[in-house]
Amino acid sequence: MITHVSDIANIYDGNIGIEIRGASSSGYPQTPYGLETRTADGGNNDVSLLGMPVESDWVSFQI
């Protein structure tokens, strides 16, 4: 995904939890992460990020 200065801002202003995913893949140079959007009391906060459907659990990976 390429972001341009003229693009609409993608902003999430809230609580999150981040974890390193995978027992064996966590040691690879391109570490996979899990991200969970949370409410102030730690519950799930279902939101849409980057135009994707509403969800609270997200996984990032690099190819």
PyMOL Python script that loads the backbone (N, CA, C, O; Angstrom):
from pymol import cmd

cmd.read_pdbstr("""\
ATOM      1  N   MET A   1       0.838  -1.162   0.000  1.00  0.00           N
ATOM      2  CA  MET A   1       0.000   0.000   0.000  1.00  0.00           C
ATOM      3  C   MET A   1       0.889   1.233   0.000  1.00  0.00           C
ATOM      4  O   MET A   1       1.823   1.323   0.797  1.00  0.00           O
ATOM      5  N   ILE A   2       0.616   2.160  -0.864  1.00  0.00           N
ATOM      6  CA  ILE A   2       1.356   3.418  -0.926  1.00  0.00           C
ATOM      7  C   ILE A   2       0.474   4.518  -0.364  1.00  0.00           C
ATOM      8  O   ILE A   2      -0.698   4.625  -0.727  1.00  0.00           O
ATOM      9  N   THR A   3       1.026   5.334   0.517  1.00  0.00           N
ATOM     10  CA  THR A   3       0.297   6.447   1.108  1.00  0.00           C
ATOM     11  C   THR A   3       0.836   7.747   0.539  1.00  0.00           C
ATOM     12  O   THR A   3       2.047   7.959   0.476  1.00  0.00           O
ATOM     13  N   HIS A   4      -0.074   8.611   0.126  1.00  0.00           N
ATOM     14  CA  HIS A   4       0.281   9.922  -0.406  1.00  0.00           C
ATOM     15  C   HIS A   4      -0.199  11.012   0.547  1.00  0.00           C
ATOM     16  O   HIS A   4      -1.165  10.807   1.282  1.00  0.00           O
ATOM     17  N   VAL A   5       0.457  12.154   0.544  1.00  0.00           N
ATOM     18  CA  VAL A   5       0.087  13.266   1.415  1.00  0.00           C
ATOM     19  C   VAL A   5      -1.362  13.674   1.188  1.00  0.00           C
ATOM     20  O   VAL A   5      -2.037  14.105   2.123  1.00  0.00           O
ATOM     21  N   SER A   6      -1.843  13.545  -0.032  1.00  0.00           N
ATOM     22  CA  SER A   6      -3.210  13.949  -0.359  1.00  0.00           C
ATOM     23  C   SER A   6      -4.266  12.911   0.049  1.00  0.00           C
ATOM     24  O   SER A   6      -5.460  13.187  -0.062  1.00  0.00           O
ATOM     25  N   ASP A   7      -3.855  11.725   0.519  1.00  0.00           N
ATOM     26  CA  ASP A   7      -4.800  10.685   0.926  1.00  0.00           C
ATOM     27  C   ASP A   7      -5.518  11.069   2.221  1.00  0.00           C
ATOM     28  O   ASP A   7      -5.007  11.850   3.023  1.00  0.00           O
ATOM     29  N   ILE A   8      -6.704  10.507   2.405  1.00  0.00           N
ATOM     30  CA  ILE A   8      -7.424  10.680   3.662  1.00  0.00           C
ATOM     31  C   ILE A   8      -6.633   9.994   4.766  1.00  0.00           C
ATOM     32  O   ILE A   8      -6.129   8.886   4.584  1.00  0.00           O
ATOM     33  N   ALA A   9      -6.529  10.657   5.910  1.00  0.00           N
ATOM     34  CA  ALA A   9      -5.750  10.118   7.026  1.00  0.00           C
ATOM     35  C   ALA A   9      -6.373   8.834   7.563  1.00  0.00           C
ATOM     36  O   ALA A   9      -7.593   8.737   7.692  1.00  0.00           O
ATOM     37  N   ASN A  10      -5.536   7.856   7.873  1.00  0.00           N
ATOM     38  CA  ASN A  10      -5.952   6.616   8.526  1.00  0.00           C
ATOM     39  C   ASN A  10      -5.525   6.709   9.975  1.00  0.00           C
ATOM     40  O   ASN A  10      -4.368   6.457  10.311  1.00  0.00           O
ATOM     41  N   ILE A  11      -6.468   7.074  10.832  1.00  0.00           N
ATOM     42  CA  ILE A  11      -6.136   7.329  12.235  1.00  0.00           C
ATOM     43  C   ILE A  11      -6.994   6.454  13.137  1.00  0.00           C
ATOM     44  O   ILE A  11      -8.215   6.401  12.984  1.00  0.00           O
ATOM     45  N   TYR A  12      -6.357   5.774  14.069  1.00  0.00           N
ATOM     46  CA  TYR A  12      -7.060   5.070  15.141  1.00  0.00           C
ATOM     47  C   TYR A  12      -6.546   5.652  16.441  1.00  0.00           C
ATOM     48  O   TYR A  12      -5.358   5.550  16.744  1.00  0.00           O
ATOM     49  N   ASP A  13      -7.428   6.258  17.206  1.00  0.00           N
ATOM     50  CA  ASP A  13      -7.052   6.875  18.475  1.00  0.00           C
ATOM     51  C   ASP A  13      -7.718   6.081  19.586  1.00  0.00           C
ATOM     52  O   ASP A  13      -8.820   6.413  20.023  1.00  0.00           O
ATOM     53  N   GLY A  14      -7.046   5.032  20.042  1.00  0.00           N
ATOM     54  CA  GLY A  14      -7.625   4.185  21.075  1.00  0.00           C
ATOM     55  C   GLY A  14      -6.595   3.230  21.635  1.00  0.00           C
ATOM     56  O   GLY A  14      -5.414   3.294  21.294  1.00  0.00           O
ATOM     57  N   ASN A  15      -7.052   2.349  22.493  1.00  0.00           N
ATOM     58  CA  ASN A  15      -6.182   1.373  23.143  1.00  0.00           C
ATOM     59  C   ASN A  15      -5.959   0.163  22.240  1.00  0.00           C
ATOM     60  O   ASN A  15      -6.846  -0.232  21.483  1.00  0.00           O
ATOM     61  N   ILE A  16      -4.764  -0.420  22.329  1.00  0.00           N
ATOM     62  CA  ILE A  16      -4.439  -1.622  21.567  1.00  0.00           C
ATOM     63  C   ILE A  16      -3.609  -2.575  22.423  1.00  0.00           C
ATOM     64  O   ILE A  16      -3.033  -2.181  23.437  1.00  0.00           O
ATOM     65  N   GLY A  17      -3.559  -3.813  22.001  1.00  0.00           N
ATOM     66  CA  GLY A  17      -2.644  -4.800  22.556  1.00  0.00           C
ATOM     67  C   GLY A  17      -1.841  -5.361  21.389  1.00  0.00           C
ATOM     68  O   GLY A  17      -2.396  -5.592  20.315  1.00  0.00           O
ATOM     69  N   ILE A  18      -0.549  -5.582  21.583  1.00  0.00           N
ATOM     70  CA  ILE A  18       0.323  -6.098  20.522  1.00  0.00           C
ATOM     71  C   ILE A  18       1.043  -7.335  21.042  1.00  0.00           C
ATOM     72  O   ILE A  18       1.504  -7.366  22.183  1.00  0.00           O
ATOM     73  N   GLU A  19       1.135  -8.363  20.182  1.00  0.00           N
ATOM     74  CA  GLU A  19       1.854  -9.573  20.542  1.00  0.00           C
ATOM     75  C   GLU A  19       2.665 -10.072  19.353  1.00  0.00           C
ATOM     76  O   GLU A  19       2.288  -9.849  18.203  1.00  0.00           O
ATOM     77  N   ILE A  20       3.774 -10.743  19.631  1.00  0.00           N
ATOM     78  CA  ILE A  20       4.541 -11.419  18.584  1.00  0.00           C
ATOM     79  C   ILE A  20       3.888 -12.771  18.370  1.00  0.00           C
ATOM     80  O   ILE A  20       3.639 -13.497  19.333  1.00  0.00           O
ATOM     81  N   ARG A  21       3.608 -13.121  17.119  1.00  0.00           N
ATOM     82  CA  ARG A  21       2.889 -14.354  16.794  1.00  0.00           C
ATOM     83  C   ARG A  21       3.840 -15.448  16.338  1.00  0.00           C
ATOM     84  O   ARG A  21       4.884 -15.176  15.747  1.00  0.00           O
ATOM     85  N   GLY A  22       3.468 -16.678  16.619  1.00  0.00           N
ATOM     86  CA  GLY A  22       4.181 -17.846  16.093  1.00  0.00           C
ATOM     87  C   GLY A  22       5.322 -18.319  16.964  1.00  0.00           C
ATOM     88  O   GLY A  22       6.165 -17.522  17.374  1.00  0.00           O
ATOM     89  N   ALA A  23       5.357 -19.602  17.252  1.00  0.00           N
ATOM     90  CA  ALA A  23       6.413 -20.180  18.075  1.00  0.00           C
ATOM     91  C   ALA A  23       7.737 -20.217  17.324  1.00  0.00           C
ATOM     92  O   ALA A  23       8.777 -19.877  17.889  1.00  0.00           O
ATOM     93  N   SER A  24       7.711 -20.625  16.058  1.00  0.00           N
ATOM     94  CA  SER A  24       8.960 -20.704  15.299  1.00  0.00           C
ATOM     95  C   SER A  24       9.189 -19.464  14.447  1.00  0.00           C
ATOM     96  O   SER A  24      10.330 -19.029  14.294  1.00  0.00           O
ATOM     97  N   SER A  25       8.134 -18.887  13.891  1.00  0.00           N
ATOM     98  CA  SER A  25       8.293 -17.735  12.999  1.00  0.00           C
ATOM     99  C   SER A  25       8.634 -16.455  13.747  1.00  0.00           C
ATOM    100  O   SER A  25       9.042 -15.477  13.120  1.00  0.00           O
ATOM    101  N   SER A  26       8.479 -16.428  15.074  1.00  0.00           N
ATOM    102  CA  SER A  26       8.800 -15.221  15.833  1.00  0.00           C
ATOM    103  C   SER A  26      10.294 -14.898  15.786  1.00  0.00           C
ATOM    104  O   SER A  26      10.688 -13.761  16.043  1.00  0.00           O
ATOM    105  N   GLY A  27      11.118 -15.877  15.462  1.00  0.00           N
ATOM    106  CA  GLY A  27      12.558 -15.649  15.373  1.00  0.00           C
ATOM    107  C   GLY A  27      13.040 -15.242  13.996  1.00  0.00           C
ATOM    108  O   GLY A  27      14.225 -14.956  13.821  1.00  0.00           O
ATOM    109  N   TYR A  28      12.154 -15.210  13.013  1.00  0.00           N
ATOM    110  CA  TYR A  28      12.534 -14.830  11.651  1.00  0.00           C
ATOM    111  C   TYR A  28      12.775 -13.323  11.558  1.00  0.00           C
ATOM    112  O   TYR A  28      12.258 -12.570  12.384  1.00  0.00           O
ATOM    113  N   PRO A  29      13.549 -12.869  10.570  1.00  0.00           N
ATOM    114  CA  PRO A  29      13.818 -11.436  10.415  1.00  0.00           C
ATOM    115  C   PRO A  29      12.547 -10.596  10.240  1.00  0.00           C
ATOM    116  O   PRO A  29      12.516  -9.443  10.669  1.00  0.00           O
ATOM    117  N   GLN A  30      11.509 -11.145   9.625  1.00  0.00           N
ATOM    118  CA  GLN A  30      10.259 -10.412   9.430  1.00  0.00           C
ATOM    119  C   GLN A  30       9.225 -10.967  10.411  1.00  0.00           C
ATOM    120  O   GLN A  30       8.426 -11.838  10.067  1.00  0.00           O
ATOM    121  N   THR A  31       9.257 -10.456  11.613  1.00  0.00           N
ATOM    122  CA  THR A  31       8.435 -10.959  12.705  1.00  0.00           C
ATOM    123  C   THR A  31       6.952 -10.656  12.479  1.00  0.00           C
ATOM    124  O   THR A  31       6.598  -9.513  12.193  1.00  0.00           O
ATOM    125  N   PRO A  32       6.072 -11.672  12.604  1.00  0.00           N
ATOM    126  CA  PRO A  32       4.630 -11.427  12.506  1.00  0.00           C
ATOM    127  C   PRO A  32       4.078 -10.915  13.846  1.00  0.00           C
ATOM    128  O   PRO A  32       4.446 -11.410  14.911  1.00  0.00           O
ATOM    129  N   TYR A  33       3.198  -9.926  13.771  1.00  0.00           N
ATOM    130  CA  TYR A  33       2.599  -9.352  14.967  1.00  0.00           C
ATOM    131  C   TYR A  33       1.093  -9.509  14.945  1.00  0.00           C
ATOM    132  O   TYR A  33       0.484  -9.526  13.876  1.00  0.00           O
ATOM    133  N   GLY A  34       0.496  -9.623  16.099  1.00  0.00           N
ATOM    134  CA  GLY A  34      -0.942  -9.576  16.267  1.00  0.00           C
ATOM    135  C   GLY A  34      -1.279  -8.277  16.973  1.00  0.00           C
ATOM    136  O   GLY A  34      -0.561  -7.850  17.877  1.00  0.00           O
ATOM    137  N   LEU A  35      -2.362  -7.656  16.565  1.00  0.00           N
ATOM    138  CA  LEU A  35      -2.783  -6.393  17.144  1.00  0.00           C
ATOM    139  C   LEU A  35      -4.271  -6.511  17.466  1.00  0.00           C
ATOM    140  O   LEU A  35      -5.057  -6.979  16.643  1.00  0.00           O
ATOM    141  N   GLU A  36      -4.644  -6.085  18.656  1.00  0.00           N
ATOM    142  CA  GLU A  36      -6.039  -6.136  19.063  1.00  0.00           C
ATOM    143  C   GLU A  36      -6.471  -4.741  19.497  1.00  0.00           C
ATOM    144  O   GLU A  36      -5.853  -4.145  20.379  1.00  0.00           O
ATOM    145  N   THR A  37      -7.537  -4.215  18.877  1.00  0.00           N
ATOM    146  CA  THR A  37      -8.076  -2.925  19.294  1.00  0.00           C
ATOM    147  C   THR A  37      -8.949  -3.168  20.520  1.00  0.00           C
ATOM    148  O   THR A  37      -9.752  -4.101  20.545  1.00  0.00           O
ATOM    149  N   ARG A  38      -8.783  -2.308  21.552  1.00  0.00           N
ATOM    150  CA  ARG A  38      -9.437  -2.530  22.837  1.00  0.00           C
ATOM    151  C   ARG A  38     -10.165  -1.279  23.328  1.00  0.00           C
ATOM    152  O   ARG A  38      -9.825  -0.153  22.964  1.00  0.00           O
ATOM    153  N   THR A  39     -11.163  -1.509  24.155  1.00  0.00           N
ATOM    154  CA  THR A  39     -11.843  -0.416  24.843  1.00  0.00           C
ATOM    155  C   THR A  39     -10.998  -0.008  26.046  1.00  0.00           C
ATOM    156  O   THR A  39     -10.003  -0.664  26.352  1.00  0.00           O
ATOM    157  N   ALA A  40     -11.381   1.060  26.724  1.00  0.00           N
ATOM    158  CA  ALA A  40     -10.623   1.546  27.879  1.00  0.00           C
ATOM    159  C   ALA A  40     -10.558   0.506  28.997  1.00  0.00           C
ATOM    160  O   ALA A  40      -9.586   0.475  29.752  1.00  0.00           O
ATOM    161  N   ASP A  41     -11.589  -0.354  29.114  1.00  0.00           N
ATOM    162  CA  ASP A  41     -11.576  -1.376  30.164  1.00  0.00           C
ATOM    163  C   ASP A  41     -10.980  -2.706  29.699  1.00  0.00           C
ATOM    164  O   ASP A  41     -11.039  -3.694  30.431  1.00  0.00           O
ATOM    165  N   GLY A  42     -10.401  -2.746  28.481  1.00  0.00           N
ATOM    166  CA  GLY A  42      -9.708  -3.934  27.987  1.00  0.00           C
ATOM    167  C   GLY A  42     -10.546  -4.863  27.137  1.00  0.00           C
ATOM    168  O   GLY A  42     -10.046  -5.893  26.684  1.00  0.00           O
ATOM    169  N   GLY A  43     -11.817  -4.529  26.903  1.00  0.00           N
ATOM    170  CA  GLY A  43     -12.675  -5.363  26.063  1.00  0.00           C
ATOM    171  C   GLY A  43     -12.387  -5.167  24.586  1.00  0.00           C
ATOM    172  O   GLY A  43     -11.642  -4.263  24.208  1.00  0.00           O
ATOM    173  N   ASN A  44     -12.976  -6.011  23.751  1.00  0.00           N
ATOM    174  CA  ASN A  44     -12.805  -5.889  22.300  1.00  0.00           C
ATOM    175  C   ASN A  44     -13.445  -4.612  21.785  1.00  0.00           C
ATOM    176  O   ASN A  44     -14.544  -4.249  22.204  1.00  0.00           O
ATOM    177  N   ASN A  45     -12.757  -3.930  20.875  1.00  0.00           N
ATOM    178  CA  ASN A  45     -13.256  -2.712  20.255  1.00  0.00           C
ATOM    179  C   ASN A  45     -13.270  -2.937  18.749  1.00  0.00           C
ATOM    180  O   ASN A  45     -12.262  -2.717  18.077  1.00  0.00           O
ATOM    181  N   ASP A  46     -14.403  -3.373  18.221  1.00  0.00           N
ATOM    182  CA  ASP A  46     -14.523  -3.655  16.789  1.00  0.00           C
ATOM    183  C   ASP A  46     -14.518  -2.357  15.992  1.00  0.00           C
ATOM    184  O   ASP A  46     -15.417  -1.528  16.138  1.00  0.00           O
ATOM    185  N   VAL A  47     -13.501  -2.184  15.147  1.00  0.00           N
ATOM    186  CA  VAL A  47     -13.358  -0.991  14.318  1.00  0.00           C
ATOM    187  C   VAL A  47     -12.943  -1.392  12.906  1.00  0.00           C
ATOM    188  O   VAL A  47     -12.505  -2.519  12.678  1.00  0.00           O
ATOM    189  N   SER A  48     -13.082  -0.474  11.972  1.00  0.00           N
ATOM    190  CA  SER A  48     -12.602  -0.664  10.609  1.00  0.00           C
ATOM    191  C   SER A  48     -11.263   0.053  10.489  1.00  0.00           C
ATOM    192  O   SER A  48     -11.171   1.247  10.778  1.00  0.00           O
ATOM    193  N   LEU A  49     -10.229  -0.662  10.068  1.00  0.00           N
ATOM    194  CA  LEU A  49      -8.911  -0.057   9.849  1.00  0.00           C
ATOM    195  C   LEU A  49      -8.561  -0.137   8.371  1.00  0.00           C
ATOM    196  O   LEU A  49      -8.754  -1.173   7.736  1.00  0.00           O
ATOM    197  N   LEU A  50      -8.056   0.942   7.835  1.00  0.00           N
ATOM    198  CA  LEU A  50      -7.590   0.995   6.447  1.00  0.00           C
ATOM    199  C   LEU A  50      -8.658   0.531   5.454  1.00  0.00           C
ATOM    200  O   LEU A  50      -8.336  -0.069   4.428  1.00  0.00           O
ATOM    201  N   GLY A  51      -9.907   0.806   5.755  1.00  0.00           N
ATOM    202  CA  GLY A  51     -10.997   0.466   4.848  1.00  0.00           C
ATOM    203  C   GLY A  51     -11.421  -0.991   4.891  1.00  0.00           C
ATOM    204  O   GLY A  51     -12.264  -1.407   4.097  1.00  0.00           O
ATOM    205  N   MET A  52     -10.858  -1.773   5.795  1.00  0.00           N
ATOM    206  CA  MET A  52     -11.225  -3.187   5.909  1.00  0.00           C
ATOM    207  C   MET A  52     -12.468  -3.331   6.791  1.00  0.00           C
ATOM    208  O   MET A  52     -12.836  -2.393   7.497  1.00  0.00           O
ATOM    209  N   PRO A  53     -13.122  -4.509   6.755  1.00  0.00           N
ATOM    210  CA  PRO A  53     -14.328  -4.705   7.570  1.00  0.00           C
ATOM    211  C   PRO A  53     -14.054  -4.552   9.066  1.00  0.00           C
ATOM    212  O   PRO A  53     -12.920  -4.683   9.527  1.00  0.00           O
ATOM    213  N   VAL A  54     -15.116  -4.272   9.801  1.00  0.00           N
ATOM    214  CA  VAL A  54     -15.030  -4.084  11.250  1.00  0.00           C
ATOM    215  C   VAL A  54     -14.543  -5.373  11.927  1.00  0.00           C
ATOM    216  O   VAL A  54     -15.037  -6.465  11.644  1.00  0.00           O
ATOM    217  N   GLU A  55     -13.565  -5.220  12.826  1.00  0.00           N
ATOM    218  CA  GLU A  55     -12.968  -6.355  13.544  1.00  0.00           C
ATOM    219  C   GLU A  55     -12.179  -5.796  14.721  1.00  0.00           C
ATOM    220  O   GLU A  55     -11.891  -4.600  14.754  1.00  0.00           O
ATOM    221  N   SER A  56     -11.823  -6.647  15.692  1.00  0.00           N
ATOM    222  CA  SER A  56     -10.974  -6.211  16.802  1.00  0.00           C
ATOM    223  C   SER A  56      -9.614  -6.901  16.791  1.00  0.00           C
ATOM    224  O   SER A  56      -8.682  -6.424  17.440  1.00  0.00           O
ATOM    225  N   ASP A  57      -9.481  -8.012  16.070  1.00  0.00           N
ATOM    226  CA  ASP A  57      -8.209  -8.752  16.017  1.00  0.00           C
ATOM    227  C   ASP A  57      -7.593  -8.616  14.633  1.00  0.00           C
ATOM    228  O   ASP A  57      -8.246  -8.882  13.624  1.00  0.00           O
ATOM    229  N   TRP A  58      -6.344  -8.203  14.593  1.00  0.00           N
ATOM    230  CA  TRP A  58      -5.636  -7.952  13.338  1.00  0.00           C
ATOM    231  C   TRP A  58      -4.288  -8.657  13.353  1.00  0.00           C
ATOM    232  O   TRP A  58      -3.673  -8.789  14.412  1.00  0.00           O
ATOM    233  N   VAL A  59      -3.828  -9.104  12.217  1.00  0.00           N
ATOM    234  CA  VAL A  59      -2.522  -9.756  12.086  1.00  0.00           C
ATOM    235  C   VAL A  59      -1.740  -9.026  11.010  1.00  0.00           C
ATOM    236  O   VAL A  59      -2.251  -8.784   9.916  1.00  0.00           O
ATOM    237  N   SER A  60      -0.504  -8.676  11.321  1.00  0.00           N
ATOM    238  CA  SER A  60       0.348  -8.051  10.311  1.00  0.00           C
ATOM    239  C   SER A  60       1.422  -9.049   9.924  1.00  0.00           C
ATOM    240  O   SER A  60       1.913  -9.803  10.764  1.00  0.00           O
ATOM    241  N   PHE A  61       1.782  -9.050   8.662  1.00  0.00           N
ATOM    242  CA  PHE A  61       2.861  -9.901   8.183  1.00  0.00           C
ATOM    243  C   PHE A  61       3.520  -9.211   6.999  1.00  0.00           C
ATOM    244  O   PHE A  61       2.928  -8.339   6.363  1.00  0.00           O
ATOM    245  N   GLN A  62       4.725  -9.605   6.719  1.00  0.00           N
ATOM    246  CA  GLN A  62       5.464  -9.038   5.598  1.00  0.00           C
ATOM    247  C   GLN A  62       5.769 -10.150   4.620  1.00  0.00           C
ATOM    248  O   GLN A  62       6.054 -11.278   5.023  1.00  0.00           O
ATOM    249  N   ILE A  63       5.710  -9.839   3.342  1.00  0.00           N
ATOM    250  CA  ILE A  63       5.993 -10.828   2.293  1.00  0.00           C
ATOM    251  C   ILE A  63       7.390 -10.612   1.771  1.00  0.00           C
ATOM    252  O   ILE A  63       7.835 -11.336   0.881  1.00  0.00           O
TER     253      ILE A  63
END
""", "prot")
cmd.dss("prot")
cmd.show_as("cartoon", "prot")
cmd.util.cbc("prot")
cmd.orient("prot")
